[in-house]
Amino acid sequence: MPYAKAASPSTANLHRVFLLRTIAVTGQPAAVAFVAFYLDVRLPLAAIGTVITALAVFNLITWLRVGRASEPTHEEVLIQLLADVAALSGLLYLTGGRPIRSWCCSSSR
């Protein structure tokens, strides 16, 4: 029985980034909703939603790219990782970096 050719390291890395981003894009709205509505922390929900939506669209494009037969270049994988860093930096900026701290550790001085 012939064995399928193993995926190249770049293809495996791109697939891994896609899967991790899928988990992140799925969990981020839940985390934001929990903090905003259950913990009652004021957040710029429209801006946060825009960042998460942009990341989801980028992930859809990545899904289409993973399905192509050509091997992704190292630069493509780097761009993928830079997009994740940019999105996470944006989310940290929009949430103030520490939204839980404002809820649990606020001091009334």
Secondary structure, 3 states (H helix, E strand, C coil): CCCCCCCCHHHHHHHHHHHHHHHHHHHHHHHHHHHHHHCCCCCCHHHHHHHHHHHHHHHHHHHHHHCCCCCCCHHHHHHHHHHHHHHHHHHHHHHCCCHHHHHHCCCCC
